[in-house]
Amino acid sequence: MRGIIFCLFIITASFCKYESYQPLTIVKYDEGKALLGKKLFFDKRLSPNENYSCQTCHNLYWNLSGSNQDGLEKGTLNPPSILNAAANYIFYNDARISNLKDQVKESITSRMELNSNNDKIVDSVSNVSEYKILFKRIYDDGINFDNIADAIAEFEKAVLSVDSPFDRFISGDDSAISNSAKKGFEIFNNIGCVACHNGKNLGGNLIQDIGHERISALDTNKRLKRVPSLRNITKTAPYLSHGELNDLREALRYVSNYQLGYDLNKDELDAIYSFLLTLNGKRPRILDEY
């Protein structure tokens, strides 16, 4: 009987240890729409001067970061990674949108992003014979702004970077990550990082007060911000809302100090960094398909 109780205790303890986290899994999507959305995502003809595309700020090939900070100007927002965005249910720094397709519509028309407009986008797509054929084949009502946004949203669903070592670890494979990473994960939980960085995306699912002067001085939208996902974080420098820091270890030390009031020593910093490396998932299959 004591053995049974002990086993139950171990199982319960293990469950509690990981209950704030969930493995990232493939989101169901329409393959045809996603491949069409991929073409649109990379198409510069959707922009006002036809000189940049969604890919320009959300790079999917250079280092699989899903972001691109080259030429990031001081005071502008740091482009979030497009990888795993479909696993979120709130979007933008102020969490003003909670629907993936609405996020796409906002992104391609926002002055701060693609800066296009409904008519320009529809006209550009309508003037491409390949698009005429594909939209007629996939959508009953052919080319319109809603369907264009829908196709891009389907592509976003397809660019999930799943099966990371951490996903395998919390699914029961104790050998999936190193002892250093395990130590980092323990510190991550113990000092309180888990309070904001949890769920499938280890973030991206709540807003938080980031009330420290370094960020709020540049911030035009108060201090309440959506917590970023930590998935693939070692690939998405620079860090913080406006890209103030380029080194991840420096960002970790800074955030732990200002957000948690905790000063990480070198061993703790190295261990957490090892843990964060385990959040790099695999290359989405759709990036190799045409």
N, C-alpha and C positions, 0 to 999 in steps of 0.2 A: 504493500500500500504506500509506504514511504517513497519507494522507487517511482511509483506512478505519479505521486504528487510532485516529486523532484523533476520528472520529465515534463509535466505540465507547466511547472515554473520556468523551465528552460525555454519551452515553446512560446510561452506568454512573453517572457523577457525579450526573446528574439523578435517577436512580432512588434512589441512596443518600440524596440530600437529602430525599426524601419517604417513604422506606420505613417510617418510624415512624408515618405517618399514612395513613388510609384515608377516602375519601369516605363520608359517611353516606348510605345508600340506604334506600328503603322496605322495611320488613319485611313479609313475607307475613302477611296476617291474614284472618279470616273477617268479611266485611262485616256480615252479620246479627248475629253475636255482638257485634261492635264497637259497632254502633248501640244494641244492648240495653245493653251495658256503659256507654255514654255516658249513657243515662238513669239508670242506677244511680249513676254517678259524681256526678251533679248532684242526686241525690235525698236530701233531708234526713231522710226518714222512716227511713233506715237507722241514724241515730244514736240514742242512748238517749233523748234528750228531743226528737228530731225538729227540732232547731234548727241543725244544720250538716251539711255533706256533705263528700265528698272534695275538691270544688271549693273549699271554704272555705280550705283550706291550700295547695291546688295550683291557683291561679287560671289559667284558660286564655283568658280574654277581656279582662281589664282592660288588660294590656300584653303579652300573649303571653309571659309569663315562665314560666308553669307552676308558679309559686310565689306565696306571699302572706305577707309578713312584717308586715302590719298587726297591731299589738297583740302583737308578739313579746315575751315576758317575759324579763327578765334571767335567764340561766342555763338557758333552754330551748334545745332544738336548733333550728337554722335549717332550715326546711322545704326540702328539695331540690326542684328543678324536676322535674315529671312529664314534661315534654317530653324525648324521646329516652331516657327511662329504659329502654325496651325494647332499646336497643342495648348495655346493660350486661349483664354476667353475674355480678356480685356486687352485693348491695344492703345498705343500712343502713351507718352509720358504721363498724361493726365487721365488715362483710362477712359476717355470720352466715348470710345466705341467698343461694342461687345460682340460684333458680328464680323466674321472674316471677310465676307464680300463687301461689306460697308467699309472695312479697312482698306481694301483695294481701291474702291471708288475714291476715298479720301486721298489716298497716296498718289494716284495718277492725276488728280486735279489740284492738289494742294500747291500753293505758291512756293512752299518750302521743299517740295519734292519733284515730281515729274513736271508740274506746272502746266499741264495741258488742260483741255476742256472737253466736255462731252462731244460737241460737234466736230472738233478737230480730230479727236480719236476715231469717231465713227467714220468720218470722211477718209481718213488715212487707211483704215482697215478695209473700207469698201472699195478703195482704188487698187487693191491687191487681188489679182485673180485667184491666187491660191487660197486666200482667206475666204473669198466668196464661195469657193467650192467646199471648204472645210466647215464653215459656219452653216451652210445649207444642209450639209450631211449630218451635223451634230445637233443643231438647234432648229426646231420647227419654224421659228420666226426669224431665222437668219441672223444678220448682223445688226446689233443694237448695243447701246452702252451697257445695259444690264448683262447681256450675254458675254460681252468682252470682259467685264469685271468677274463674271462667274467663272470663265475659263481660267483667268489668272489665279483666282482663289483655289481652283482645283489643282493648279500647279503647285501652289503653296502647300496644299495638303500632301503633295507627293515628295516635298523636299524635307522630310524628317530624317534626321541623322540618328538612327536607332542602333540598338545592340552595342552600346558602349560597355567597357569593362565594369563600370558602376552598375549598369542595368543588370548585368549577369551576376554581380555580387549580391545585390539585394534580392535577386531571384533565387538565391541559394548556392551559387558557386563561390565558395569561400576563397578559392585560389585565383579568382579573376583579377584581383588587385593585390598590390604588394603590401607588406607589413607597414611600410612608411605611409602608404595611402590610407590604410586602415587607421593608423594613428591620427592622420590628418582629418579623417572623417569623424573620429571620436572628438577631436578638439573642435571641429566645425560645429558639432552638436552641443558640446559642453559650454562653449562661450556664447552661444545664442544665435549663430548664423542661421540656423534652421528656422528661427521664428519668421524670417522673411523669405528665405530660399528653401522652398519645399515643393512638394507635389511632383508632377511629371517633369516639369521644366526647371526644377529647383529655382523658382522665381517666375515672374511674368503673370502671377495670378492674384496680386493684391497691390494696393498703393500704400506708401509709407511716407512719413515726414522725414525728409533728409535735411534737417535743420542745421547744417554747418555752413559757415560763411563762405568757404571756398567755392561751393557750388551755387548757393543762393545769390551770390553777388552777380553771377552771370544769368541767373534764372529769370525769365520773364513771366513765369507762370507759377509763382509762389514756391513753396517747399514740398508740397505733397506730390510724389511721383510714383509711377509704376515701378515696382521692383524688377530689375532685369533678370533674365534667365542666366544661369551659370553654365548651361550646356555649351560645349566647344569654347569656353571662355579663354583658354590659353591661346586661341587663334584670332581673337577679336579685338586686339589692341587698336587704338588707345581706349582707356577706360574712364568711367564716370559719364555723367549726362552730356558733357561738352567735350569729352576727350582730353581732359586735363593731364592725365597721367599715361605714359606709354609702357611702363614696366608693371607687370601684374603683381609682383611681390610688393612693390611700392604701393600699389592700389589696395592690396590686402591689408597692409600695415595701416594705411590711412583710414580705410573704412572701419576696420576693427577698433581703431582708436576713437573716431568720431561717432560712430553709430553704436558701438558696444561699450566704450570706455575701457577697452582692454588693449594692453600693449603686448603684441606678439614678440616672443624672442625668436632667434634665428632658427632653432630646431622646430619650433611650432610653425613658423612661416614655411620652412622647407616641407614639413609634413602636410600642411594644407595644400601647398602647391602640388605635391605628389597626388593628393586626392583629386584636385581639380583636373589634372591630366587624365584621370579615369573617366571624365565626362565627355570626352571626345568620341562621338559615334561614327558609324560607318557612312561611306559615301552613298547618298540616295541613288537608287537604281535609275530613276528617270533621267538623271544627268548624262547617262550613257546611251539614251534612247532618242530616236528621231521620228 
